[in-house]
Amino acid sequence: MDPPQTSPLSPRKKRPRQTGALMASSPQDIKFQDLVVFILEKKMGTTRRAFLMELARRKGFRVENELSDSVTHIVAENNSGSDVLEWLQVQKIQVSSQPELLDVSWLIECIGAGKPVEMTGKHQLVVRRDYSDSTNPGPPKTLPTAVQKISQYACQRRTTLNNCNQIFTDAFDILAENCEFRENEDSCVTFMRAASVLKSLPFTIISMKDTEGIPCLGSKVKCIIEEIIEDGESSEVKAVLNDERYQSFKLFTSVFGVGLKTSEKWFRMGFRTLSKVRSDESLKFTRMQRAGFLYYEDLVSCVTRAEAEAVSVLVKEAVQAFLPDAFVTMTGGFRRGKKMGHDVDFLITSPGSTEDEEQQLLQKVMNLWEKKGLLLYYDLVESTFEKLRLPSRKVDALDHFQKCFLIFKLPLQRVDSDQSSWQEGKTWKAIRVDLVMCPYERRAFALLGWTGSRQFERDLRRYATHERKMILDNHALYDKTKRIFLKAESEEEIFAHLGLDYIEPWERNA
């Protein structure tokens, strides 16, 4: 790695500090009487503080020069909630009320709107340091206290789609993917766990002090976080994005049916583009890969929720034509609340069906769709499920239920939304769909496993093994101490068996 370049420019001179007193808001200019703002100068500087105070006052906000009991909102920049409380302690400022601790972005949004805007998680400064330690008496007890300890397991964290640390999680997702391409499992898991825990945080990391006490952040991970905080990007991530091997594997694996072994083969043969791969007559493609190339443009584009819902209606119509009492549940990212995905997964189960009816269902559905011209490709994998088999010890093991990987031809008129993203002139779109047929008594385990996310499921199984001496997979939960299978009719019951608080699907985006 090249040493950092020193700037030829001379350092900027700091402007002299303003010594004159700042004008306070006059009563006649104040529009919002119940809101009193104090802007912290720490890490912001006098000039920027004065500028923001003046702007806010022009918009009718009451902004105080000094902190007092009347202040309802303390605004800071590049400070955590803990930093603000430490500052109050050092300054020996006593505040009997409990003001909101907010990032300056909230005030800037208020100024832009010309009125107070709603305070959300991204605005609030979270206090994590424990001030109850007798060696550190801390600020008055009326101020916010430390949040609960963060678990190393994703199944004990609530992770919504509101990611406050995307600049970091995007970086670790790229690094994890690169390690996966190179089959470096240990490093891949390290980066996946780091991304997962950062996605669960209700606050944005703005300084290294904010990482204290957060699990799954080893020294290498922290070095990358620090570099992003200081430079806005990671040199390691930049190197990966510019790496020819990573770019090629990313491209090749975007084709349905192409995995790491095929990508490695093509890369070693010197291929770098899909057009070269397609035109080479020496290569032989599988049925799945041929379909992947044939419908590539559609499959590489995202599936919208409206498209997923349209497919869901068609799946239910087909399944219930043969098994009227069958339940069809959309799983995967869409069940977790995502608006976009790369495929649509469905779990099918029927309380009143026989084993023969279950085994024949997916083939009957395929035959029906072929007659209707709705099936572009399918691969039916027969069940290898055995009731007495112990759960798999492999974290990412596929389940043994009957399943079908297919490409569905979704008609334009079935989608109840804008189709501006569809190719011009096309009346249909190719959509990747997975169907899983599950015995009714195993539906809770299958639903939990197929909902995801990947890291949530990994940690759920890891927690079961290491903390509860149990083995969990998509089929069953086995108690190794009691040597019995534990029954469950719902996901809630599985969480209860594991001694975990129930996590809603939309909180499993780990």
Order of alpha helices (4+ residues) and beta strands (2+ residues): beta-alpha-beta-beta-alpha-beta-alpha-alpha-alpha-alpha-alpha-alpha-alpha-alpha-alpha-alpha-beta-alpha-beta-alpha-beta-beta-alpha-beta-beta-beta-alpha-alpha-beta-beta-beta-alpha
